[in-house]
Amino acid sequence: MKPPSRRNVMKSALLWASLLWPAFIIAADNNDEQVLPLRQLIQEGLDENPEIKAAEQRWLSAQARIPQVQTLPDPKLLWSHRELDTRETMYGISQAIPFPGKLGLKGEIASSEAEILEQIYLATRLGLAAALKEAYYDLHFIYKSITIVEKNKRLLVQFEKTAEAYYAVGKGAQQDVYRAQTEISRLIARLASLEQRKQSLSADINRILNRHPYSALGIPEEIAMVPLQHTQEQLEVLVGNSAPLLTTQIKGVERGDKAIDLAKREYFPNFELSASGIRQEPTGINGYQVMLNVEVPLYFATKQRQGVKEAVAGRESSKDDLQKVRQELLFRVKDNIAQAKRAEELIHILQDAIIPQARFTLAAAQASYGVGKVDFLSLLTSLLTLLDNEIELHSEIVEHEKALARLEGIIGERP
C-alpha cells in the first residue's frame, strides 16, 4: 500500500479545518445577539398576560359578592295618607327577614364559587407558564437546528469545491458536484422552513407576553436537562393534593352540597316585619301598628321540590366532572412521564454512542476521501447522518423539558 502523498495530506487537513471553522463563525455570530432568559419571560407573562388578569379579576369579583349575599335585604320606608271622615297619615319601616340559615348558606355558596375561581386563576397561571416554556423550548430547538444546518451547509460548500477540483483533474465524477449542489439546495430549503417556524414561535411568545407580534426576543439560553425526580406514584399524590384543575372540581362538588342544603331550606317561609306610626287628624291622636308578613311556600311541588332536584343534579354533574378531570390528569401525568423517560434514554444513547460514532465516521470518511479511498457519496452520507443525529439530540432534549413543563403545569412544582 502506498503512503498518502503530501498533497493528499494537505487536502485532508483543509477538510478538517472546514469542519471546525464554521462552528467558530456561527458561535461568534450568536454572541452578538442578546440572550433570552426563560425566568424573566415567565415573570413577564404572569404580570402582563390578559388571560391571567381577567381570571384574577373574576376571582376578586366573586370575593366581593360574599358579603353581599350574607346581608339582609334593604329595608323599605313606608308612608301612606288616607282621607275619610278623618285624616290619617301612616309612616314606618319594614324589613324582609329570610328564614334562619339561608343567608349563611348563600354566603358559603358564594365563598365556594370564589374558591373555584381562585383555583381557575392558579390553573391559568400554571397553564400559561407551561405554554410559554413549551414555546421557548421549541424556539431553542429551532435556533440549534439553524446553527447545525448552517454549519453543515458550509461544509457542503467546501465539499462541493473539493469535488469540482477533483473533477477538474479527472479524479472525480461530475455527479459528485451535482450531489453536493443538490444537498446544499435542500439545506437552504430547510433553513427557510426553520426561519418560518422561528418567526411563528416568536410571535406566539409575544402573544403570551402581551407584546406586539414583531417585538424582538433574542436567543434562548442553553437548556440544562434535569432528569425526572419524582416517581409516578409521587406525582399522582401531588395531583390529588395540589393540582388546581382537580381542586377546582372538588370545590365544585362542595358547592353542590351547599346548594342542596339551601334548596331544602327554601321549603321554610321567609318573613317581613314592619312597624308604623299613625296620626289621626283633626283629633291629633297618635298610634302605632306592627305587622308580620309570612311568605308561604304554597307552590312547593313545582318550585321548591324542583329546586332541590336541580341542586342534586348539579351536584352529581360536578361529581362526574371531578372523576373525568381526575382520570384526564392521571393520563396526562403518565403520558408525560413516559415521554420524559423515553427522551432521557434516547439522549444518553445519542450523546454516548451514536453521535460520537457518527463524528468518527465522518472524520474517517474525510481522511479517506482525501486520499481517494472513499467515494463522495459515502462522505456525503456520513455528513448528513451526523446532521440528523445532532438535530435529533436537541429535539429529544427539548421534548424532555416540554414533558416536564407540562407536568409542572399540572402539579404546580418541578416534577
C-alpha positions as CSV (number, residue, x, y, z in Angstrom):
1,M,0.0,0.0,0.0
2,K,1.4,3.4,-1.0
3,P,1.6,6.0,1.7
4,P,-0.6,9.1,1.1
5,S,1.1,11.9,-0.8
6,R,1.9,15.3,0.8
7,R,-0.8,16.9,-1.4
8,N,-3.5,14.4,-0.2
9,V,-2.5,15.0,3.4
10,M,-2.9,18.8,2.9
11,K,-6.3,18.2,1.4
12,S,-7.4,16.2,4.4
13,A,-6.1,18.9,6.7
14,L,-8.1,21.5,4.8
15,L,-11.2,19.4,5.1
16,W,-10.7,19.1,8.9
17,A,-10.3,22.9,9.1
18,S,-13.5,23.3,7.0
19,L,-15.3,21.1,9.6
20,L,-14.3,23.3,12.6
21,W,-14.1,26.8,11.2
22,P,-17.9,27.3,10.5
23,A,-18.7,26.4,14.1
24,F,-16.4,29.2,15.3
25,I,-18.0,31.7,12.8
26,I,-21.6,30.7,14.0
27,A,-20.6,31.0,17.7
28,A,-19.2,34.4,17.0
29,D,-22.4,35.5,15.2
30,N,-24.6,34.2,18.1
31,N,-22.6,36.1,20.7
32,D,-23.8,39.3,19.1
33,E,-27.4,38.6,19.9
34,Q,-29.0,39.1,23.3
35,V,-29.7,36.0,25.5
36,L,-33.4,35.5,26.3
37,P,-33.8,34.4,29.9
38,L,-36.7,32.0,30.5
39,R,-37.3,33.0,34.1
40,Q,-37.6,36.7,33.1
41,L,-40.1,35.7,30.3
42,I,-42.2,33.7,32.7
43,Q,-42.4,36.5,35.2
44,E,-43.4,39.0,32.4
45,G,-46.0,36.6,31.2
46,L,-47.5,36.2,34.7
47,D,-47.6,40.0,35.1
48,E,-48.8,41.1,31.7
49,N,-50.9,38.3,30.2
50,P,-54.5,39.5,29.8
51,E,-56.0,36.0,30.3
52,I,-54.4,35.8,33.8
53,K,-55.5,39.4,34.6
54,A,-59.1,38.5,33.6
55,A,-59.1,35.3,35.7
56,E,-57.8,37.3,38.7
57,Q,-60.5,40.0,38.3
58,R,-63.2,37.3,38.1
59,W,-61.8,35.9,41.4
60,L,-61.8,39.3,43.0
61,S,-65.4,39.9,41.8
62,A,-66.5,36.7,43.4
63,Q,-64.9,37.6,46.7
64,A,-66.7,40.9,46.7
65,R,-70.0,39.0,46.2
66,I,-69.7,37.1,49.5
67,P,-70.7,39.9,52.0
68,Q,-73.5,41.0,49.6
69,V,-75.4,37.7,49.7
70,Q,-74.9,37.4,53.5
71,T,-76.5,40.7,54.2
72,L,-80.2,41.2,54.9
73,P,-82.3,42.8,52.1
74,D,-82.5,46.5,52.1
75,P,-85.3,47.8,54.4
76,K,-88.3,49.7,53.0
77,L,-89.7,53.0,54.2
78,L,-93.5,53.2,54.4
79,W,-95.7,56.3,54.1
80,S,-99.5,56.5,53.4
81,H,-102.2,59.0,53.6
82,R,-106.0,58.4,53.9
83,E,-108.9,60.8,53.7
84,L,-112.3,59.7,55.1
85,D,-114.3,61.4,57.9
86,T,-110.9,61.8,59.4
87,R,-107.4,62.2,58.0
88,E,-104.9,59.5,58.7
89,T,-101.2,59.6,58.0
90,M,-99.0,56.4,58.4
91,Y,-95.2,56.2,58.3
92,G,-92.8,53.4,59.2
93,I,-90.3,50.9,58.1
94,S,-90.3,47.2,57.0
95,Q,-87.6,44.6,56.9
96,A,-87.6,41.3,55.0
97,I,-86.0,38.5,57.1
98,P,-85.1,35.2,55.3
99,F,-85.6,32.0,57.3
100,P,-82.7,31.4,59.7
101,G,-79.7,29.8,58.0
102,K,-80.5,30.9,54.4
103,L,-78.1,33.8,54.4
104,G,-75.3,31.8,55.9
105,L,-75.7,29.1,53.2
106,K,-75.8,31.7,50.5
107,G,-72.5,33.1,51.9
108,E,-71.0,29.6,51.9
109,I,-72.0,29.0,48.3
110,A,-70.6,32.4,47.2
111,S,-67.4,31.6,49.1
112,S,-67.1,28.2,47.3
113,E,-67.6,30.0,44.0
114,A,-64.8,32.4,44.9
115,E,-62.6,29.4,45.8
116,I,-63.4,27.8,42.4
117,L,-62.4,31.0,40.6
118,E,-59.2,31.2,42.7
119,Q,-58.2,27.7,41.6
120,I,-59.1,28.6,38.0
121,Y,-56.8,31.6,38.3
122,L,-54.0,29.5,39.7
123,A,-54.5,26.9,37.0
124,T,-54.4,29.7,34.4
125,R,-51.1,30.9,35.7
126,L,-49.6,27.4,35.7
127,G,-51.0,26.7,32.2
128,L,-49.6,29.9,30.8
129,A,-46.2,29.2,32.3
130,A,-46.2,25.7,30.8
131,A,-47.3,27.0,27.4
132,L,-44.6,29.7,27.5
133,K,-41.9,27.1,28.4
134,E,-43.0,24.8,25.5
135,A,-42.8,27.6,23.0
136,Y,-39.5,28.7,24.5
137,Y,-38.0,25.2,24.2
138,D,-39.3,24.9,20.6
139,L,-37.6,28.2,19.8
140,H,-34.4,26.9,21.4
141,F,-34.6,23.8,19.2
142,I,-35.1,26.0,16.1
143,Y,-32.0,28.1,16.9
144,K,-30.0,24.9,17.5
145,S,-31.2,23.4,14.3
146,I,-30.4,26.5,12.3
147,T,-26.8,26.5,13.8
148,I,-26.3,22.9,12.8
149,V,-27.8,23.2,9.4
150,E,-25.7,26.4,8.7
151,K,-22.5,24.5,9.8
152,N,-23.3,21.6,7.5
153,K,-24.2,23.8,4.6
154,R,-20.8,25.5,4.8
155,L,-19.2,22.1,5.0
156,L,-21.1,21.0,1.9
157,V,-19.9,24.1,0.1
158,Q,-16.3,23.1,0.9
159,F,-17.1,19.5,-0.3
160,E,-18.6,20.9,-3.5
161,K,-15.4,22.9,-4.2
162,T,-13.3,19.8,-3.4
163,A,-15.5,17.7,-5.8
164,E,-15.1,20.3,-8.5
165,A,-11.4,20.3,-8.1
166,Y,-11.2,16.5,-8.3
167,Y,-13.5,16.5,-11.3
168,A,-11.3,19.2,-13.0
169,V,-8.2,16.9,-12.7
170,G,-10.0,13.8,-13.6
171,K,-10.1,12.2,-10.1
172,G,-13.8,12.6,-9.5
173,A,-17.2,12.4,-11.3
174,Q,-19.3,15.3,-12.3
175,Q,-22.3,13.7,-10.5
176,D,-20.4,14.3,-7.2
177,V,-20.6,18.0,-7.8
178,Y,-24.3,17.7,-8.6
179,R,-25.0,15.7,-5.5
180,A,-23.3,18.3,-3.4
181,Q,-25.3,21.1,-5.0
182,T,-28.5,19.2,-4.5
183,E,-27.9,18.7,-0.8
184,I,-26.9,22.4,-0.5
185,S,-30.2,23.4,-2.0
186,R,-32.0,21.0,0.3
187,L,-30.4,22.6,3.3
188,I,-31.2,26.1,2.1
189,A,-34.9,25.0,1.8
190,R,-34.6,23.5,5.3
191,L,-33.3,26.8,6.6
192,A,-36.2,28.7,5.1
193,S,-38.6,26.3,6.8
194,L,-36.8,26.8,10.1
195,E,-36.8,30.5,9.7
196,Q,-40.6,30.5,9.2
197,R,-41.0,28.4,12.4
198,K,-38.8,30.8,14.3
199,Q,-40.9,33.7,13.3
200,S,-44.1,31.9,14.2
201,L,-42.8,30.9,17.6
202,S,-41.5,34.3,18.3
203,A,-44.9,35.8,17.5
204,D,-46.6,33.2,19.7
205,I,-44.3,34.0,22.7
206,N,-45.0,37.7,22.1
207,R,-48.7,36.9,22.2
208,I,-48.4,35.2,25.5
209,L,-46.4,38.1,26.9
210,N,-49.0,40.6,25.5
211,R,-46.3,42.2,23.3
212,H,-46.5,43.2,19.7
213,P,-46.0,40.2,17.4
214,Y,-42.9,41.7,15.8
215,S,-41.2,42.6,19.1
216,A,-37.6,41.3,19.2
217,L,-36.8,38.4,21.6
218,G,-33.3,37.1,21.3
219,I,-31.5,33.8,21.6
220,P,-32.9,31.3,24.1
221,E,-30.4,30.3,26.8
222,E,-28.9,26.9,27.0
223,I,-31.1,24.1,28.4
224,A,-29.7,22.3,31.5
225,M,-31.5,18.9,31.3
226,V,-32.5,17.7,34.8
227,P,-33.9,14.1,34.9
228,L,-37.3,13.4,36.4
229,Q,-37.1,13.5,40.2
230,H,-40.5,12.0,41.2
231,T,-41.9,8.6,40.7
232,Q,-45.3,8.1,39.0
233,E,-46.8,7.3,42.4
234,Q,-45.5,10.5,43.9
235,L,-46.7,12.6,41.0
236,E,-50.2,11.0,41.4
237,V,-50.3,12.0,45.0
238,L,-49.3,15.6,44.1
239,V,-52.1,15.7,41.6
240,G,-54.6,14.8,44.3
241,N,-53.2,17.2,46.8
242,S,-52.2,20.3,44.8
243,A,-53.4,20.3,41.2
244,P,-55.6,23.4,40.8
245,L,-57.6,21.8,38.0
246,L,-58.6,19.0,40.3
247,T,-59.1,21.2,43.3
248,T,-61.5,23.3,41.1
249,Q,-63.7,20.3,40.6
250,I,-63.5,19.3,44.3
251,K,-64.7,22.8,45.2
252,G,-67.5,22.4,42.7
253,V,-68.8,19.3,44.5
254,E,-68.6,21.1,47.8
255,R,-70.6,24.0,46.3
256,G,-73.2,21.5,45.0
257,D,-73.6,20.1,48.6
258,K,-74.3,23.6,49.9
259,A,-76.7,24.4,47.1
260,I,-78.7,21.3,48.0
261,D,-78.9,22.4,51.7
262,L,-80.0,25.9,50.6
263,A,-82.6,24.4,48.2
264,K,-84.1,22.4,51.1
265,R,-84.2,25.5,53.3
266,E,-86.5,27.1,50.6
267,Y,-89.3,24.9,52.0
268,F,-89.3,27.1,55.1
269,P,-91.0,30.5,54.9
270,N,-89.4,33.9,54.8
271,F,-90.7,36.8,56.9
272,E,-91.3,40.6,56.6
273,L,-91.6,42.7,59.8
274,S,-92.9,46.2,59.6
275,A,-93.5,48.9,62.2
276,S,-95.6,52.1,61.5
277,G,-96.6,55.2,63.3
278,I,-100.2,56.6,62.8
279,R,-101.5,60.1,63.3
280,Q,-105.2,61.0,63.1
281,E,-106.4,64.5,62.2
282,P,-108.2,66.6,63.4
283,T,-108.2,64.8,66.7
284,G,-104.5,64.7,67.0
285,I,-104.5,61.1,68.2
286,N,-101.2,59.2,67.7
287,G,-100.9,55.4,67.4
288,Y,-98.7,52.7,66.0
289,Q,-99.0,49.4,64.0
290,V,-96.8,46.3,64.0
291,M,-97.2,43.8,61.2
292,L,-95.7,40.4,60.4
293,N,-96.0,39.0,56.9
294,V,-95.2,35.4,56.3
295,E,-94.2,34.1,52.8
296,V,-95.9,30.7,52.5
297,P,-94.2,28.2,50.1
298,L,-97.6,27.2,48.7
299,Y,-96.3,26.1,45.3
300,F,-93.6,23.8,46.7
301,A,-94.5,21.0,44.3
302,T,-93.4,23.0,41.2
303,K,-90.9,25.3,42.9
304,Q,-89.1,24.2,46.0
305,R,-89.2,20.5,45.1
306,Q,-87.9,21.1,41.6
307,G,-85.3,23.4,43.1
308,V,-84.0,20.5,45.2
309,K,-83.9,18.2,42.1
310,E,-82.0,20.9,40.2
311,A,-79.4,21.2,43.0
312,V,-79.0,17.4,43.3
313,A,-78.5,17.1,39.6
314,G,-75.9,19.9,39.6
315,R,-74.0,18.2,42.5
316,E,-74.0,14.9,40.6
317,S,-72.8,16.6,37.5
318,S,-69.9,18.1,39.5
319,K,-69.0,14.7,40.8
320,D,-68.9,13.3,37.3
321,D,-66.8,16.2,36.1
322,L,-64.4,15.6,39.1
323,Q,-63.9,12.0,38.1
324,K,-63.4,13.0,34.4
325,V,-60.8,15.6,35.3
326,R,-59.0,13.2,37.7
327,Q,-58.8,10.5,35.0
328,E,-57.6,13.0,32.4
329,L,-54.9,14.4,34.7
330,L,-53.7,10.9,35.7
331,F,-53.5,10.0,32.0
332,R,-51.6,13.2,31.2
333,V,-49.2,12.5,34.1
334,K,-48.4,9.0,32.9
335,D,-48.2,10.1,29.3
336,N,-45.7,12.9,30.1
337,I,-43.7,10.6,32.4
338,A,-43.4,8.1,29.5
339,Q,-42.3,10.9,27.1
340,A,-39.7,12.2,29.6
341,K,-38.2,8.7,30.3
342,R,-38.1,7.9,26.6
343,A,-36.3,11.2,25.9
344,E,-33.8,10.6,28.7
345,E,-32.9,7.1,27.3
346,L,-32.5,8.4,23.7
347,I,-30.4,11.4,24.9
348,H,-28.0,9.1,26.6
349,I,-27.8,6.8,23.6
350,L,-27.3,9.7,21.2
351,Q,-24.7,11.5,23.4
352,D,-22.7,8.4,24.4
353,A,-22.8,6.2,21.3
354,I,-24.5,7.4,18.1
355,I,-23.1,10.9,17.8
356,P,-19.5,10.1,18.7
357,Q,-19.6,7.2,16.2
358,A,-21.1,9.4,13.5
359,R,-18.4,12.0,14.1
360,F,-15.7,9.4,13.9
361,T,-17.3,8.0,10.7
362,L,-17.3,11.5,9.2
363,A,-13.7,12.2,10.2
364,A,-12.6,8.8,8.7
365,A,-14.6,9.4,5.6
366,Q,-13.0,12.9,5.2
367,A,-9.5,11.5,5.6
368,S,-10.2,8.5,3.2
369,Y,-11.8,10.8,0.6
370,G,-8.8,13.0,0.6
371,V,-6.6,10.0,-0.4
372,G,-9.1,8.5,-2.8
373,K,-10.2,5.5,-0.7
374,V,-13.8,6.5,-0.2
375,D,-16.2,7.9,-2.8
376,F,-18.0,11.2,-2.5
377,L,-21.4,9.5,-1.8
378,S,-20.0,7.9,1.4
379,L,-18.6,11.2,2.6
380,L,-21.9,12.9,1.9
381,T,-23.9,10.2,3.7
382,S,-21.6,10.5,6.7
383,L,-22.1,14.2,7.0
384,L,-25.9,14.1,6.6
385,T,-26.1,11.2,9.1
386,L,-24.3,13.4,11.7
387,L,-26.6,16.3,10.9
388,D,-29.7,14.2,11.5
389,N,-28.2,12.8,14.7
390,E,-27.3,16.2,16.2
391,I,-30.7,17.6,15.4
392,E,-32.4,14.6,16.9
393,L,-30.4,15.0,20.1
394,H,-31.6,18.6,20.6
395,S,-35.1,17.5,19.7
396,E,-35.1,14.9,22.4
397,I,-33.7,17.4,25.0
398,V,-36.5,19.8,24.1
399,E,-39.2,17.1,24.2
400,H,-37.9,16.1,27.7
401,E,-38.1,19.6,29.0
402,K,-41.5,20.1,27.4
403,A,-42.9,17.0,29.1
404,L,-41.6,18.2,32.5
405,A,-43.1,21.7,31.8
406,R,-46.5,20.1,31.2
407,L,-46.2,18.1,34.4
408,E,-45.3,21.2,36.3
409,G,-48.4,22.9,34.8
410,I,-50.5,20.1,36.3
411,I,-49.0,19.8,39.8
412,G,-47.6,23.3,40.3
413,E,-44.0,22.3,41.0
414,R,-40.9,20.9,39.3
415,P,-41.6,17.1,38.8
